[in-house]
Amino acid sequence: MTTTPAPPTVHTKEDDGVLVITIDRPEVRNAVDGATARALAEAFDHLDARDDLAVGVLTGAGGTFSAGMDLKAFAAGDTPVISGRGFAGLTRCQLRTPLIAAVEGWALGGGTEMALACDLIVAAQDATFGQPEVRYGLVPAEGGIVRLPERIPRNIAMEIVLTGEPLPAARAEQLGLVNHLTPPGQALNQAMDLAHRIANNAPLAVAAIKREVSERTAYDDQDAFRQQDQIIAPVLASQDAQEGAHAFAEKRSPHWQGR
């Protein structure tokens, strides 16, 4: 008896010095499981290893960027966090190549954190960001706490992470989180235009700018992540964290115990 291998969940395509990386799990709104995280990490490594690839564009198939962590997979013991690299092999990884997020539809939880890990964000007018982890007994530990308060006013970031309520792309653009808003269905096209404008510039200058800006903030990021991890470790190990994931998978309201 032969088994058919699972179809790939990440696709890449080269376009004149730009590598498009597409998460292709539309049936689960491009939620990231362990296999998808490993495939994304491989794609990011490929981007950084090629001198002829000047810019990367990260997007999702089927009109959705990413719903974040695959909570059903998490409830079964699978994790999309790669040691030393973070969620989806990206959120704690310092790429040397500029990366643009092209966001359509939902970018929730880890989806927002992947976008925050990118250098630039292009979003459709009807796209939606958000950090709903608190509603599932979890914490936005892959950039939501560390990066979001640095990108938008602290009090607004606090409201987003403490309530778990969504952030419409139009509001995100007003707050400076999004570089460009596009009509629905045009985020990737606008991101590609932006990527090619960057790719047309002197490669050594682009690399130097990316490195200096990244390293200037990376040291603070790493310290912040270390402090954060100590604070949230008991939360991630709690019964409530498991209860939130199981409640999601079972389509019921969670029963919090505070332990």
C-alpha positions, 0 to 999 in steps of 0.5 A, a space after each residue: 500500500 502506498 501513501 500519497 504525500 501531503 501537498 506542499 503548504 508553502 510555494 515560492 516564485 521568483 520574479 525579477 529579483 523578488 521571491 514571492 513566498 505564499 502560505 497555501 493552506 486556505 482551508 484553514 485560513 493559512 494557519 501555520 502548523 509545524 510542517 508549514 513553519 519548517 517550509 517557511 523557514 526553508 523559504 526564508 533561508 533560500 531568500 537569504 542565500 541567493 545574492 540575486 534575490 533582492 527582496 522577499 514578499 510574504 503572502 497567503 493564498 485564497 484571499 487570507 494572509 494567515 489566521 496565525 497558529 493552527 490551534 487544532 494542531 497545537 491542541 494535538 501537540 504540534 507547534 509552529 515555533 522553531 527554536 531560535 527562529 520563532 513562529 513560522 521560522 520568522 518572528 525571531 529570525 533576523 533576515 538580511 534581505 528586506 521582506 514585505 508582507 502583502 496582506 489580504 483578509 485576516 492576519 490574526 495572532 501569529 499572522 499579525 506577528 509575521 507581518 510585524 516581523 516584515 520590514 514593510 506592510 501592504 494591506 488591502 482596505 478590507 484586511 484585518 489585523 489582530 492579536 486574539 491570543 488572550 481569548 484562548 488563554 495564550 499570549 502574543 509572544 512572537 512579536 505582539 507584545 514586543 513589536 506592536 507597542 513600538 509600531 503604534 501608540 502604546 495605549 492603542 497596542 495595549 488595547 489590542 493585545 488586552 481585548 483581543 479585538 480586531 484592528 481594521 487595515 484602514 485604522 492600521 494605516 492611520 496608525 502607521 503600521 501599514 505602508 500602503 492600502 490597496 483595493 481588495 485583491 491588489 495587495 500582492 500587486 502593490 507589494 510587488 511594485 514596491 519590491 521591484 522599486 527596492 530591487 532596482 536600487 544598488 544591492 550593497 546599499 540596500 543590504 547595508 540599510 537593512 542590516 543597520 536598521 535591523 541590528 539597531 533594533 534587534 539587540 533591544 528585541 532580543 532583550 525584550 523577548 528574553 524578559 517576556 519569555 520569563 514572564 509568560 512561561 507560566 501562562 503558556 504552560 498553564 491549564 488555561 492555555 490548553 483549555 483555550 486551544 481545546 475549546 477552539 478545536 471543539 467549537 465551545 466557550 472556554 472554561 477558565 480556571 486561572 491556573 
